[in-house]
Amino acid sequence: MGIRRLLLLAMLIPSMALQAQQDTARVVLDPDSIAPGVQGSVNPLTDNTKVMTGDELLDSNFPNSWPVFGSDVRMSVGGYVKADFIRDFDYIGDRYEMATGSIAVEGSPERELGGITTFHAKQSRVNFDLRSKAAWKSGKEYPLQVFVEFDWFFDSDAMRYNTRLRLAYGVIGRVLVGRSWTNSGDLSAIPSTIDFSAGDALYGGRAAQIRLQTKINDQWSYVVALEDAGGQIDNPLGLGGGFRPLWPNLAGNVKWRAKSGSSVQLGFDAFPMSWVGPDSVPNVQTAGAAVTVTGRVLFDVTEYTDALVYGGGFGEGMAHRVIALSWDGKASGVISDNNLKLAPTWWGFAGYNHYWNKSLNSTVSVNYTTTELADIQSDQTILSAGSFHANLIWFPTKLVSTGVEYMWGLRENKDGAQGTATRIQFMVKFKFH
């Protein structure tokens, strides 16, 4: 029933977004022409690089690029330095992002520890973008790109200064191969938060994949991909064996985009879930699936644009892709003597981004996710989580920003035990692209 409702919603939202555009008084600028992560953009703090294929890669401007001498390759270096200053007023197991799954519930020993102050610069990142053309023996040329991005955002204190590979992929024509964003997610719908997790109930992440991405026309596009399959199986009975994916995840999306920049996306995942054990434990194979609906609606589209972003989804066996539920490693389902039961999971978020003036911006967002747990699972297993974010960002220049964000989070366990936490985060950010 959950999937049917989402499909109905997916058919209704495009007409709603189109009506919102017809009611807009000023439409003078395509917001996608504004570089992401700077004042004036729809998501001013969201610096996730847009994945491009085909003719999009042939932009002769290729911002901030230069020729690699001795070749026909052009190169650009981008990224930023971001320093974060965090004050927790309650215990949160993750000191670097608002992982609601790590909030201590009432009655737990961690709850008595209270808050803590954390300074770090782990979110700083650097990327390298190289573009050219590849010629086949037939003489036909295709756009070619190699993109690599690094940061230092490991949660473990032991690895806090280790370099982490975020993205590494190559594109030829409309085919992408490598590590990139999961295809049922939607970068254009992510709320613009100082918090790295962006709300924690978001669905998706990054995965190694093979992707075909193409346009149907100026408004419609689609993506089909094979992705690295993951999962988290709870094993409360201590059975031998473990989760072993035997096939990749089939993923993709269909996206509608208005000329003004508003969009709606319907995404899907179909993936294997397998438990493989010794002779004394039955091998179990089943399939999980998920449907997602995400989008954004723009208002008063001028040089500085307000935006409503939203998303939601339902699936079985996909909770490992929701950050909040993945915290305790039991999210996808549970293995018993003769059965692998996948967990039905719902998630949703909404955010609004508003420009007070040319240099002052705010985003508010809410997020919530919940799942169904089996009787044999521990009472301390995460059942649901949610959060609220509100920030104020000042842009003295396009390349420098500073601001403060208030966060409130909730975790609830299977036995009904709850914990809430409050965090304030201040940041200063210097971009170099």
LOTORLUM-998544 format. One record per residue (C-alpha): x, y, z; chain. Coordinates in Angstrom, 3 decimals, m for minus. Layout:
          X          Y          Z   chain
          X          Y          Z       A
...
//
This chain:
          X          Y          Z   chain
      0.000      0.000      0.000       A
      2.889      2.359      0.755       A
      4.351      1.996     m2.757       A
      0.941      2.616     m4.393       A
      0.546      5.858     m2.478       A
      4.024      7.017     m3.478       A
      3.351      6.290     m7.153       A
      0.126      8.325     m6.953       A
      2.036     11.151     m5.266       A
      4.681     11.017     m7.978       A
      2.015     11.625    m10.637       A
      0.448     14.532     m8.734       A
      3.573     16.484     m7.727       A
      4.689     17.529    m11.264       A
      1.337     19.229    m11.897       A
      1.544     20.944     m8.493       A
      5.050     22.194     m9.193       A
      4.009     23.389    m12.665       A
      1.083     25.309    m11.182       A
      3.468     26.923     m8.676       A
      5.614     28.079    m11.584       A
      2.633     29.516    m13.431       A
      1.769     31.515    m10.322       A
      5.313     32.907    m10.061       A
      5.523     36.580    m10.957       A
      9.208     36.764    m11.910       A
     11.041     34.151    m13.928       A
     14.239     35.667    m15.312       A
     17.069     33.282    m14.497       A
     17.679     29.550    m14.756       A
     18.928     28.628    m11.267       A
     21.074     25.794    m12.631       A
     23.215     28.474    m14.286       A
     24.272     29.576    m10.788       A
     27.274     27.690     m9.444       A
     26.319     25.501     m6.453       A
     27.456     26.363     m2.973       A
     27.575     30.160     m3.355       A
     25.267     33.047     m2.554       A
     22.368     33.172     m4.958       A
     22.152     29.431     m5.561       A
     19.129     27.342     m4.658       A
     21.133     25.388     m2.058       A
     23.871     27.836     m1.094       A
     25.838     25.471      1.164       A
     25.391     22.282     m0.856       A
     28.661     21.720     m2.699       A
     27.946     18.277     m4.084       A
     29.177     18.280     m7.673       A
     26.495     17.677    m10.288       A
     27.104     14.520    m12.311       A
     27.127     15.381    m16.026       A
     27.177     13.183    m19.117       A
     26.942     13.608    m22.871       A
     26.761     17.115    m24.304       A
     26.749     18.686    m20.812       A
     30.473     17.913    m20.657       A
     31.172     19.923    m23.823       A
     30.614     23.304    m22.180       A
     33.345     25.416    m23.755       A
     33.438     27.629    m20.659       A
     34.289     24.727    m18.251       A
     34.554     27.158    m15.300       A
     38.008     27.785    m13.836       A
     39.723     25.221    m16.048       A
     43.062     25.364    m17.822       A
     44.711     23.253    m20.558       A
     46.995     20.377    m19.615       A
     49.968     21.238    m21.816       A
     50.884     18.684    m24.430       A
     47.351     17.273    m24.622       A
     43.762     18.192    m25.453       A
     42.711     17.756    m21.802       A
     41.408     20.599    m19.678       A
     41.562     20.470    m15.876       A
     39.879     22.186    m12.944       A
     40.658     21.964     m9.230       A
     37.907     22.718     m6.718       A
     36.878     22.300     m3.125       A
     36.856     24.236      0.108       A
     38.226     24.530      3.619       A
     35.504     24.373      6.286       A
     36.073     24.744     10.029       A
     33.281     23.624     12.372       A
     32.791     24.499     16.034       A
     30.180     22.285     17.717       A
     28.531     22.408     21.128       A
     26.440     19.422     22.173       A
     24.090     19.922     25.122       A
     23.225     16.200     25.319       A
     25.072     12.996     24.490       A
     25.405     12.308     20.737       A
     27.672      9.410     19.803       A
     28.774     11.071     16.563       A
     30.597     14.291     17.454       A
     30.992     15.424     13.834       A
     27.519     15.145     12.304       A
     24.018     15.033     13.752       A
     23.585     11.255     13.522       A
     20.264     10.863     15.292       A
     20.807      7.121     15.598       A
     23.686      7.851     17.986       A
     21.590      9.874     20.473       A
     21.579      8.272     23.926       A
     18.131      7.288     25.193       A
     16.920      7.929     28.722       A
     18.264      5.401     31.225       A
     21.381      4.513     29.232       A
     24.863      5.042     30.765       A
     25.861      7.392     27.915       A
     22.950      9.681     28.724       A
     24.628     10.636     31.994       A
     27.745     11.889     30.187       A
     25.931     14.935     28.812       A
     27.297     17.296     26.171       A
     30.730     18.064     24.745       A
     32.526     20.667     22.604       A
     34.197     19.675     19.328       A
     36.367     21.667     16.902       A
     37.312     20.113     13.543       A
     37.951     20.764      9.850       A
     37.269     17.231      8.564       A
     34.650     18.263      6.020       A
     37.232     20.190      3.969       A
     37.545     18.670      0.509       A
     39.400     18.875     m2.780       A
     38.453     17.592     m6.221       A
     40.049     17.238     m9.647       A
     37.959     17.437    m12.814       A
     39.579     16.527    m16.160       A
     37.693     16.677    m19.473       A
     38.489     15.874    m23.066       A
     37.127     13.871    m26.011       A
     37.622     10.216    m26.864       A
     37.775      9.214    m30.532       A
     36.810      5.725    m31.715       A
     38.485      4.102    m34.715       A
     35.430      5.092    m36.738       A
     36.363      8.719    m36.108       A
     33.339      9.477    m33.931       A
     34.143     11.491    m30.816       A
     32.542     11.237    m27.369       A
     32.803     13.566    m24.353       A
     35.240     12.217    m21.761       A
     35.584     13.104    m18.061       A
     37.564     11.838    m15.075       A
     36.482     13.161    m11.651       A
     38.084     12.429     m8.263       A
     37.183     13.974     m4.882       A
     38.621     13.527     m1.385       A
     37.769     14.675      2.120       A
     38.706     13.678      5.683       A
     35.276     12.843      7.107       A
     35.856      9.546      8.877       A
     33.796      9.348     12.086       A
     36.387      7.255     13.930       A
     38.735      9.275     16.147       A
     41.551      6.914     15.158       A
     41.039      7.876     11.486       A
     39.934     11.472     11.946       A
     42.789     12.860      9.840       A
     42.907     10.074      7.229       A
     42.091     10.945      3.638       A
     38.768      9.506      2.427       A
     37.770      8.811     m1.179       A
     34.356     10.411     m1.755       A
     34.001     10.155     m5.529       A
     36.084      8.583     m8.304       A
     34.496      8.014    m11.685       A
     34.994      8.283    m15.417       A
     32.407      9.311    m17.995       A
     32.420      8.573    m21.709       A
     29.414      9.788    m23.629       A
     26.425      8.960    m21.440       A
     28.029      6.096    m19.521       A
     29.530      6.570    m16.050       A
     31.736      3.968    m14.357       A
     33.178      4.321    m10.838       A
     32.129      5.578     m7.412       A
     29.401      8.200     m7.547       A
     26.069      9.127     m5.972       A
     23.391      6.451     m5.680       A
     20.846      6.950     m8.418       A
     17.588      6.806     m6.453       A
     18.734      9.844     m4.440       A
     18.463     13.453     m5.604       A
     21.248     15.986     m4.987       A
     19.071     18.906     m6.098       A
     16.608     18.218     m3.247       A
     19.069     18.133     m0.338       A
     18.410     20.855      2.279       A
     21.239     23.371      2.655       A
     22.487     22.703      6.191       A
     25.747     23.345      8.044       A
     25.420     19.858      9.509       A
     27.243     17.370      7.267       A
     24.481     14.753      7.479       A
     21.926     17.246      6.081       A
     19.188     15.872      8.289       A
     20.043     12.201      8.671       A
     16.748     10.837      7.295       A
     17.932     11.311      3.726       A
     18.101      8.220      1.531       A
     21.096      7.246     m0.563       A
     24.816      7.874     m0.444       A
     27.705      6.925     m2.729       A
     28.408      3.569     m4.359       A
     30.539      1.970     m7.055       A
     28.393      1.617    m10.170       A
     27.885      1.449    m13.911       A
     25.362      4.052    m15.014       A
     23.567      5.074    m18.207       A
     22.213      8.614    m17.965       A
     20.428     10.361    m20.789       A
     17.817     12.978    m21.682       A
     14.485     12.217    m23.295       A
     13.936     15.904    m24.071       A
     14.551     19.290    m22.407       A
     12.297     18.404    m19.462       A
     12.581     14.645    m19.017       A
     15.608     12.469    m18.277       A
     16.280      9.000    m16.918       A
     19.062      6.974    m15.320       A
     19.549      3.201    m15.134       A
     22.464      1.723    m13.166       A
     23.988     m1.329    m11.552       A
     25.323     m0.423     m8.101       A
     27.303     m2.132     m5.375       A
     24.729     m3.825     m3.141       A
     24.865     m3.386      0.621       A
     22.892     m4.444      3.641       A
     22.821     m4.819      7.414       A
     21.293     m8.049      8.724       A
     20.552     m8.414     12.432       A
     21.551    m11.826     13.822       A
     20.080    m11.993     17.350       A
     20.273    m15.822     17.474       A
     24.019    m15.833     16.701       A
     23.678    m18.053     13.626       A
     26.765    m18.936     11.602       A
     27.357    m17.177      8.313       A
     26.714    m13.643      7.185       A
     25.220    m11.270      4.638       A
     26.696    m11.922      1.181       A
     25.181    m10.026     m1.785       A
     25.260    m12.237     m4.881       A
     24.045     m9.668     m7.421       A
     24.291     m5.888     m7.829       A
     21.582     m3.377     m6.980       A
     19.448     m2.313     m9.955       A
     18.725      1.383     m9.499       A
     17.545      4.372    m11.449       A
     15.256      7.352    m11.707       A
     13.018      9.335    m14.003       A
     13.186     13.119    m13.562       A
     11.029     15.980    m14.770       A
     12.496     19.458    m14.732       A
     10.701     22.729    m15.499       A
     12.438     25.520    m17.386       A
     12.450     27.543    m14.165       A
     14.447     24.854    m12.327       A
     11.689     23.173    m10.321       A
     11.861     19.389    m10.565       A
     10.403     16.101     m9.370       A
     12.120     12.719     m9.438       A
     10.820      9.179     m9.068       A
     13.576      6.752     m8.057       A
     13.736      3.018     m7.536       A
     15.993      0.282     m6.160       A
     15.777     m3.505     m6.529       A
     18.515     m5.418     m4.766       A
     19.491     m8.901     m3.542       A
     19.528     m9.892      0.111       A
     21.310    m13.170      0.875       A
     22.388    m14.935      4.041       A
     25.031    m17.601      3.457       A
     26.064    m19.915      6.274       A
     27.444    m23.368      7.030       A
     25.533    m26.624      6.415       A
     23.754    m26.302      9.740       A
     22.231    m22.938      8.763       A
     19.895    m22.614      5.751       A
     21.078    m20.327      2.986       A
     18.387    m17.729      2.351       A
     17.936    m15.481     m0.657       A
     15.304    m12.821     m1.195       A
     14.964     m9.419     m2.858       A
     14.480     m5.951     m1.443       A
     13.004     m2.915     m3.157       A
     12.456      0.790     m2.590       A
     10.595      3.671     m4.236       A
     11.558      7.310     m3.650       A
      9.961     10.633     m4.587       A
     12.056     13.812     m4.335       A
     11.963     17.297     m5.759       A
     12.129     21.034     m5.375       A
      9.854     23.981     m6.143       A
     11.332     27.443     m6.745       A
      9.622     30.705     m5.865       A
     10.201     34.220     m7.241       A
     13.041     33.056     m9.460       A
     15.330     36.055     m9.737       A
     19.039     36.356     m8.990       A
     18.308     35.073     m5.482       A
     15.827     32.247     m5.240       A
     13.747     30.697     m2.475       A
     13.330     26.946     m2.725       A
     11.154     24.261     m1.173       A
     12.827     20.836     m1.240       A
     11.197     17.580     m0.208       A
     11.528     13.835     m0.392       A
     10.093     10.595      0.864       A
     10.130      6.899      0.244       A
      9.172      3.394      1.245       A
     10.922      0.072      0.875       A
     11.770     m3.288      2.360       A
     15.371     m4.117      3.214       A
     16.661     m0.620      2.331       A
     17.010      0.972      5.785       A
     20.825      0.637      5.643       A
     20.699      3.570      3.214       A
     19.037      5.806      5.798       A
     21.806      7.186      8.027       A
     19.734      7.311     11.201       A
     18.623      3.686     11.034       A
     22.017      2.335      9.930       A
     23.770      3.438     13.125       A
     23.454      0.135     15.033       A
     24.117     m2.118     12.010       A
     20.766     m3.944     12.129       A
     18.705     m1.901      9.705       A
     17.947     m4.061      6.648       A
     16.294     m7.057      8.278       A
     16.715    m10.003     10.635       A
     17.807    m13.624     10.121       A
     16.096    m16.394     12.103       A
     16.302    m20.197     11.839       A
     14.588    m20.494      8.476       A
     13.758    m17.004      7.373       A
     15.292    m13.684      6.316       A
     12.726    m11.015      7.157       A
     13.301     m7.631      5.531       A
     12.333     m4.504      7.460       A
      9.618     m2.235      5.976       A
     10.890      1.340      6.256       A
      9.473      4.818      5.650       A
     11.375      8.088      5.502       A
     10.708     11.696      4.591       A
     12.060     15.244      4.776       A
     11.211     18.803      3.786       A
     13.221     22.002      3.815       A
     12.800     25.646      2.880       A
     15.636     27.935      1.797       A
     15.089     31.713      2.010       A
     17.237     34.745      1.119       A
     16.724     37.648      3.515       A
     18.889     39.819      1.255       A
     21.812     39.430     m1.130       A
     24.186     38.168      1.559       A
     21.948     36.610      4.218       A
     20.317     33.199      3.867       A
     18.406     30.720      6.057       A
     17.280     27.119      5.725       A
     14.878     25.211      7.963       A
     14.312     21.482      7.543       A
     12.578     18.558      9.230       A
     13.341     14.842      8.809       A
     11.798     11.615     10.043       A
     12.257      7.893      9.469       A
     10.767      4.758     11.016       A
     10.868      1.008     10.481       A
      9.200     m2.203     11.659       A
     11.176     m4.596     13.842       A
     10.774     m8.328     14.446       A
      9.841     m9.736     17.850       A
     13.210    m11.468     18.270       A
     15.216     m8.258     17.820       A
     16.691     m6.492     20.839       A
     14.610     m3.886     22.653       A
     17.530     m1.462     22.206       A
     17.334     m1.575     18.389       A
     16.534      1.765     16.726       A
     12.876      2.013     15.721       A
     12.603      5.621     14.554       A
     14.492      8.919     14.467       A
     13.894     12.519     13.467       A
     15.494     15.949     13.489       A
     14.968     19.676     13.006       A
     17.541     22.134     11.612       A
     17.492     25.930     11.337       A
     20.407     28.143     10.291       A
     21.486     31.655      9.412       A
     24.315     32.059      6.869       A
     26.190     35.232      5.928       A
     28.065     35.503      2.620       A
     30.487     38.451      2.740       A
     31.711     37.276     m0.702       A
     30.792     34.460     m3.063       A
     33.740     32.379     m1.871       A
     33.456     32.923      1.887       A
     30.568     32.080      4.189       A
     29.988     31.837      7.900       A
     26.976     30.976      9.975       A
     25.324     29.171     12.832       A
     22.826     26.296     12.964       A
     20.499     24.970     15.645       A
     19.722     21.236     15.630       A
     17.338     19.082     17.617       A
     17.197     15.299     17.254       A
     15.126     12.360     18.507       A
     15.838      8.632     18.748       A
     13.309      5.979     19.798       A
     14.100      2.316     20.443       A
     11.920     m0.759     20.006       A
     10.984     m0.799     23.696       A
      9.752      2.798     23.535       A
     12.785      4.339     25.241       A
     13.521      7.770     23.788       A
     16.325     10.256     23.787       A
     16.507     13.827     22.518       A
     19.552     15.998     21.897       A
     20.321     19.609     21.049       A
     23.355     20.853     19.132       A
     24.594     24.254     17.975       A
     27.168     24.382     15.186       A
     29.141     27.393     13.965       A
     31.205     27.291     10.775       A
     33.544     29.306      8.578       A
     34.052     28.182      4.994       A
     36.517     29.238      2.279       A
     35.901     27.990     m1.267       A
     38.561     27.794     m3.961       A
     36.688     27.136     m7.175       A
//
